[in-house]
Amino acid sequence: MEKEIINLINNSNRALIITHINPDGDTLGCASALKYFMGDKADILIQIKDNFDFPNTYSFLENLNNSKNLSTLKDEYDLIIALDVASIDRIIDKARTIFEKCENTIVIDHHKTNTGFAKINYIKGGISSTGEVLYDFFKKMDIKITPKMAQGLYSAILTDTGCFKYESTTPHTFAIASEISKIIDTSKIADLCYTNKPKNLILFQNYLVSNAKFCLNDKIAYTLITKEIVGKFSAKDEYSEGICETLRSISGVEIAFVLKETQQNKIKVSIRTKEVDATKITEKFNGGGHKRAAGCTIKEKINRAVELLIEEAKNIL
């Protein structure tokens, strides 16, 4: 399968690399690395609703700054590669139409819930990150990893393993990090990813944690992000990243939820757990993810969504 992917890349005239909606460090880092490998014939599409934007944290990955947006996207690609995209509904609107019409499509991913929606599905479920999957792909095909590619790959692995503390982190993950450290200053990448946060991001996150609620003898913790709260702090989409992990880190908490109001009666849910399989909760709402980190969308008012999630969590606990 690896050779087939390389052949498609080499034979393509115009290629599009797609991140998942509301991108994180894994999808962005992989997109950056693959773009550096593919060169000028590849564009990156970063999906955040209908506007071009991405977390400023990752602006040091320079080729992301020249990415396409949904409003200027054209149907001109003979190859589309989706990175870290767990399901087709993580590609939205115009981009999905172009993806489905394209003759050659590839998915490179690490989500165990990904059933495959492309012509070629290069899915390694349970691996720590798509960054690790892509690194192994490059090595298997004897592709030299340049410093620019290494920056993206390390950012992907570092952020999706929670700084190497999630259970999906293996000795092989550490071995990759060790190899990358021979190419770039990995401590600098860590600083760029974690110690360069805007003031209003910190205030926003502090508010969410301070207003968290607990139930079932503190085994369940959750916080709500309404449009009013977003407006109060001028919060960007990525500002809620890490909140669920913070709630999960509290002693006694087994399941943590973050519920974000994206539209009227449409709630985006992030779930983190310690022992419980988070996908057992999200699958009830047609979501997916990993055993300890999963997500879904619930089409209800935010308070009703909380009730439904707590009910499912109680059943599992």
C-alpha positions in Angstrom: 0.0 0.0 0.0 2.9 2.4 0.8 4.2 2.1 -2.8 0.8 2.7 -4.2 0.5 5.9 -2.2 4.0 7.1 -3.3 3.0 6.3 -6.9 -0.1 8.4 -6.6 1.8 11.3 -5.1 4.5 11.1 -7.8 2.0 10.9 -10.7 -0.3 13.7 -9.4 -0.3 17.1 -11.0 -2.2 19.0 -8.3 -2.7 17.6 -4.8 -4.7 18.8 -1.8 -3.8 18.0 1.8 -6.8 18.3 4.1 -6.8 18.7 7.9 -9.8 17.9 10.0 -12.2 20.6 11.0 -11.0 22.7 14.0 -7.4 21.4 13.6 -5.1 20.4 16.3 -1.3 19.9 16.4 -1.4 16.4 15.0 -3.3 17.2 11.8 -1.5 20.5 11.3 2.0 19.1 12.0 1.3 16.2 9.6 0.0 18.6 6.9 3.1 20.7 7.2 5.4 17.7 7.0 3.7 16.2 4.0 3.6 19.5 2.2 7.3 19.9 2.6 7.8 16.4 1.1 5.4 17.0 -1.8 6.5 20.5 -2.7 4.8 23.1 -4.8 2.3 20.8 -6.4 0.5 20.3 -3.1 -1.8 22.7 -1.3 -3.0 22.5 2.3 -6.7 23.1 3.2 -7.2 24.1 6.8 -10.8 23.7 7.9 -12.2 26.0 10.5 -15.9 26.6 9.8 -16.1 28.9 6.7 -13.1 31.0 7.4 -9.3 30.6 7.0 -7.7 30.5 10.3 -5.7 28.1 12.4 -4.3 28.1 16.0 -1.6 30.8 16.2 0.4 28.4 18.3 1.4 26.5 15.1 2.4 29.5 13.0 6.0 28.5 13.3 5.2 25.7 10.8 5.7 28.3 8.1 4.0 26.6 5.1 0.7 26.6 7.0 0.6 30.3 6.5 0.0 29.9 2.8 -2.8 27.4 3.1 -6.1 27.4 1.2 -9.4 28.2 2.7 -12.9 27.0 1.9 -14.0 30.2 0.2 -11.2 30.1 -2.3 -10.9 26.3 -2.8 -11.2 25.2 -6.4 -12.0 21.8 -7.8 -8.7 21.4 -9.5 -7.0 18.4 -7.8 -6.3 14.9 -9.1 -5.2 13.7 -5.6 -6.6 14.5 -2.2 -5.0 13.3 1.1 -6.9 13.6 4.4 -4.6 13.6 7.5 -5.9 12.6 10.9 -9.5 12.8 9.6 -11.4 10.1 11.5 -14.5 10.1 9.3 -16.0 11.8 6.2 -18.1 14.1 8.3 -14.9 15.7 9.6 -14.6 17.1 6.0 -17.2 19.8 5.5 -19.3 21.5 2.8 -17.4 22.3 -0.4 -14.3 20.4 0.6 -16.3 17.1 1.0 -17.9 17.5 -2.4 -14.5 18.0 -4.0 -13.1 15.0 -2.0 -15.9 12.7 -3.1 -15.6 13.7 -6.8 -11.8 13.2 -6.8 -10.6 10.0 -8.5 -7.7 9.5 -6.2 -8.2 9.9 -2.5 -6.1 8.8 0.5 -6.7 8.8 4.2 -3.7 8.6 6.6 -4.9 8.2 10.2 -4.5 6.6 13.6 -8.1 6.6 14.9 -9.3 3.1 15.7 -12.9 4.1 14.8 -12.0 5.1 11.3 -13.7 2.6 8.9 -12.1 4.2 5.8 -13.8 6.5 3.4 -11.1 7.0 0.7 -9.8 5.0 -2.3 -6.8 4.1 -0.2 -7.1 3.9 3.6 -3.8 3.9 5.4 -5.1 3.6 8.9 -3.1 2.4 11.9 -5.7 2.4 14.6 -4.4 2.8 18.2 -1.0 4.3 17.2 -0.2 7.4 19.3 -0.7 9.9 16.5 -1.0 10.4 12.8 2.4 12.0 13.2 3.8 8.6 14.2 2.0 6.9 11.4 3.4 9.4 8.8 6.9 9.2 10.3 6.9 5.4 9.9 5.6 5.7 6.4 8.4 8.0 5.4 11.0 5.7 7.0 9.5 2.6 5.4 9.8 4.3 2.0 13.4 5.5 2.6 12.3 9.1 2.4 14.7 11.5 4.0 13.1 13.5 6.8 14.3 17.1 6.6 14.4 19.5 9.5 11.3 21.3 8.2 9.4 17.9 8.0 10.7 16.9 11.4 9.3 20.1 13.0 5.8 19.1 11.8 6.1 15.5 12.7 7.4 16.2 16.2 4.7 18.8 16.8 2.1 16.2 15.8 3.5 13.5 18.1 4.2 15.7 21.0 0.7 17.3 21.2 -1.3 14.1 20.4 0.5 12.1 23.1 0.0 14.9 25.7 3.8 15.4 25.9 4.3 11.6 25.9 2.0 10.8 28.8 -1.0 9.1 27.2 -1.2 5.4 27.2 -0.9 5.2 23.4 2.7 6.3 23.9 5.0 3.3 23.4 8.8 2.7 23.3 8.6 3.1 19.6 7.1 6.6 20.1 10.0 7.5 22.3 12.4 6.1 19.7 11.0 8.3 17.0 11.3 11.3 19.3 14.9 10.4 19.9 15.6 10.2 16.2 13.9 13.5 15.5 16.0 15.1 18.3 19.0 14.4 16.2 17.6 16.6 13.4 16.0 19.5 15.3 15.9 21.2 18.7 12.9 19.4 20.1 12.8 21.5 23.3 12.3 24.6 21.2 9.3 22.9 19.5 7.9 22.1 22.9 8.2 25.7 24.0 6.5 26.9 20.8 3.7 24.5 21.3 3.1 25.1 25.1 4.7 28.3 26.4 3.4 31.0 24.0 -0.2 31.4 24.9 -2.3 34.6 24.6 -3.5 36.3 27.8 -7.2 35.9 27.0 -6.7 32.2 26.4 -5.4 31.7 29.9 -8.2 33.8 31.4 -10.8 31.9 29.3 -9.4 28.5 30.4 -9.3 29.6 34.0 -12.9 30.6 33.8 -14.0 27.3 32.4 -12.1 25.3 35.1 -13.4 27.6 37.9 -17.0 27.0 36.7 -16.7 23.3 36.3 -19.4 21.1 37.8 -19.1 17.7 39.4 -21.5 14.8 40.0 -21.6 11.1 41.0 -19.3 11.7 43.9 -16.9 13.7 41.7 -16.4 10.9 39.3 -17.8 13.1 36.5 -16.6 16.6 35.8 -17.8 18.9 33.1 -17.8 22.5 31.9 -19.9 24.4 29.4 -18.8 26.8 26.7 -21.7 28.9 25.6 -21.6 31.5 22.8 -21.9 34.2 25.6 -18.7 32.9 27.3 -16.8 32.8 24.0 -17.8 36.4 23.3 -16.8 37.5 26.7 -13.2 36.4 26.2 -13.0 36.7 22.4 -12.1 33.1 22.5 -10.9 31.3 19.3 -11.9 27.7 18.6 -8.5 26.4 19.8 -8.8 28.1 23.2 -10.7 25.2 24.7 -7.9 22.7 23.9 -6.5 21.1 27.0 -9.5 21.9 29.3 -10.8 18.4 29.2 -7.4 17.0 30.2 -7.2 19.4 33.1 -10.6 18.3 34.5 -9.6 14.6 34.0 -6.4 15.3 36.0 -8.4 16.1 39.2 -8.2 13.3 41.8 -11.3 11.1 41.8 -12.5 12.2 38.4 -13.0 9.3 36.0 -14.8 11.0 33.1 -14.4 14.6 32.0 -16.6 16.5 29.5 -16.3 19.8 27.7 -19.5 20.9 25.9 -19.3 23.7 23.4 -22.2 25.5 21.9 -21.4 25.8 18.2 -24.9 26.6 16.8 -28.4 26.6 18.3 -29.2 23.1 19.4 -25.8 21.8 18.2 -23.2 20.9 20.9 -19.6 19.8 20.3 -18.5 17.4 23.0 -15.0 16.4 24.0 -14.5 13.5 26.4 -11.4 12.4 28.4 -11.3 9.4 30.7 -8.9 7.6 33.0 -10.1 3.9 32.8 -13.4 4.0 31.0 -13.5 3.6 27.2 -14.6 7.0 26.0 -15.8 5.7 22.6 -18.5 3.7 24.4 -20.0 7.0 25.3 -19.4 8.8 22.0 -20.7 6.0 19.9 -24.2 6.5 21.3 -24.1 9.9 19.6 -22.4 8.7 16.3 -19.0 10.0 17.5 -15.7 8.4 17.7 -12.1 8.8 18.8 -9.8 6.9 21.1 -10.2 4.9 24.3 -9.2 7.8 26.6 -10.0 10.7 24.3 -13.1 10.9 22.1 -15.7 13.3 20.8 -19.1 13.7 19.2 -21.8 16.2 18.3 -25.2 16.3 20.0 -28.1 18.1 18.4 -29.8 19.4 21.5 -29.7 22.4 23.8 -26.6 22.4 25.9 -28.3 21.6 29.2 -30.1 18.6 27.6 -26.8 17.4 26.1 -25.3 17.4 29.6 -28.1 15.3 30.9 -27.7 12.7 28.0 -24.0 12.5 28.5 -24.2 12.0 32.3 -26.8 9.3 31.8 -24.5 7.4 29.5 -21.5 7.9 31.8 -23.5 6.6 34.8 -24.4 3.5 32.8 -20.8 2.8 32.1 -19.4 3.6 35.5 
